[in-house]
Amino acid sequence: MSALKIDPIYFEANFNLGVFYYNDVSLIQQVINMAGSATPNDPALVDQMKTHFQKSRFHLEKAYEARPTDISALSSLTTVYLQLEMVDEYKNAKVKLDVLKSRK
């Protein structure tokens, strides 16, 4: 977090924090799956997942802003948009991601 105080759009710090929050949601989902449910029944868990996706989104957007040609950042951001049901953002990011992948 100290690095972001110095440079708020520092790619590595934002990308790693975005992935960290995204992985927290993955861990919550694994616990839910182990309990035998495909989706959380507890509204508190749903809120916690959304909060972590929002934190992930914030940092992944900053990472993408810092490095708009990074496929990993944009791919992760696209997934977060999808999970947050941000349809327009997802579609725009998907188009950009497809363009980046086609250039490789």
C-alpha positions in Angstrom: 0.0 0.0 0.0 2.9 2.3 0.6 3.8 2.1 -3.1 0.4 3.3 -4.0 0.7 6.4 -1.7 3.7 7.4 -3.8 2.3 6.4 -7.2 -1.5 5.7 -7.2 -1.3 4.1 -10.7 1.7 1.9 -10.0 1.0 -1.2 -12.2 2.5 -4.0 -10.1 1.0 -2.9 -6.8 -2.5 -2.3 -8.3 -2.4 -5.6 -10.3 -1.3 -7.6 -7.3 -3.9 -6.1 -5.0 -6.6 -6.7 -7.7 -5.6 -10.3 -7.9 -5.4 -10.6 -4.1 -9.0 -9.4 -3.7 -10.2 -11.6 -6.6 -8.6 -14.6 -5.0 -10.3 -13.9 -1.8 -13.6 -14.3 -3.6 -12.4 -17.6 -5.0 -11.6 -18.8 -1.5 -15.1 -17.8 -0.3 -16.6 -19.7 -3.3 -14.6 -22.8 -2.5 -16.0 -22.8 1.0 -19.5 -22.5 -0.4 -18.8 -25.3 -2.8 -17.5 -27.5 0.1 -20.7 -26.9 1.9 -22.6 -28.4 -1.0 -24.0 -25.3 -2.6 -23.3 -23.8 -6.0 -24.2 -20.3 -4.7 -24.1 -18.6 -1.3 -27.3 -18.6 0.6 -26.0 -16.2 3.2 -26.6 -12.5 2.2 -23.5 -11.6 4.3 -21.3 -13.8 2.1 -22.8 -12.3 -1.1 -22.1 -8.8 0.2 -18.5 -9.9 1.1 -18.0 -11.3 -2.3 -19.3 -8.2 -4.0 -17.1 -6.0 -1.8 -14.0 -8.0 -2.7 -14.9 -7.9 -6.4 -15.4 -4.1 -6.1 -11.9 -3.7 -4.5 -10.4 -6.0 -7.2 -12.1 -3.9 -9.9 -10.7 -0.6 -8.5 -7.1 -1.9 -8.5 -7.4 -3.7 -11.8 -8.8 -0.6 -13.4 -5.8 1.4 -12.1 -3.4 -1.3 -13.4 -5.0 -1.3 -16.8 -4.8 2.5 -16.8 -1.1 2.3 -16.1 -0.5 -0.4 -18.7 -3.3 -0.6 -21.2 -1.5 -3.3 -23.3 -1.3 -5.8 -20.4 -3.4 -8.8 -21.3 -3.4 -10.2 -17.8 -4.7 -7.1 -16.2 -7.4 -6.6 -18.9 -8.4 -10.3 -18.8 -8.8 -10.2 -15.0 -10.7 -6.9 -15.2 -13.0 -8.5 -17.8 -13.8 -11.3 -15.5 -14.5 -9.0 -12.6 -16.9 -6.9 -14.8 -18.7 -10.1 -15.6 -19.0 -11.2 -12.0 -20.3 -7.7 -11.0 -22.8 -7.9 -13.9 -21.4 -4.7 -15.4 -22.6 -5.7 -18.9 -21.4 -2.6 -20.9 -18.0 -2.5 -19.2 -17.6 -6.2 -19.8 -18.5 -5.9 -23.5 -16.1 -3.0 -24.0 -13.3 -4.7 -22.1 -13.9 -8.0 -24.0 -13.5 -6.2 -27.3 -10.3 -4.5 -26.2 -9.0 -7.9 -24.9 -9.8 -9.6 -28.2 -7.9 -6.9 -30.0 -4.9 -7.2 -27.7 -4.9 -11.0 -28.1 -5.1 -10.7 -31.9 -1.9 -8.6 -31.9 0.2 -11.4 -30.3 
